[in-house]
């Protein structure tokens, strides 16, 4: 079966939902569910069951599981850096060093 334009709708919906709600994971899950809904002939129950089965099948591959785990760990590290204000501290250190360099250049 050819889906044509329908195959473009789920990613567009997921992107718009992610931009509006700022909840990327929920938007991605909704996009996946919407895709399976189209594939299963707009049957919500069959689409939901197919989505769950498809997500379980993704973890049967070691490579897929490693990639998902790595991505989750990188995301967790970024959240940790954000909450610990590590970037803000780094910027403060750089600004202090730049101020010292500027003071030496103008001779203060």
Secondary structure as UniProt FT lines:
FT   TURN            4..5
FT   HELIX           6..21
FT   HELIX           24..39
FT   TURN            40..42
FT   HELIX           44..58
FT   TURN            59..60
FT   HELIX           62..83
FT   TURN            84..85
FT   HELIX           86..106
//
